[in-house]
């Protein structure tokens, strides 16, 4: 049985690579230039996260949102700020 250990440095490198890839997916002009507000499914697709993860971002105040009727909307600029603020 082979055992592989993951170090903190491995996790930091993974996080940085993930953020770089996400920033490449979110290019100016792709979504943000045409839409200022995104629905939940668009944010999940953009960030490649589950509904539960998006809910956690709302609950802990990491990502602001606006609720109109039964729909939740997120500002594109807030998503970009979230990525930039967490980049290290």
Secondary structure, 3 states (H helix, E strand, C coil): CCCCCCCHHHHHHHHHHHHHHHHHHCCCCCCCCCCCEEEHHHHHHHHCCCHHHHHHHHHCCCCCCEEECCEEEEEHHHHHHHHHHHCC
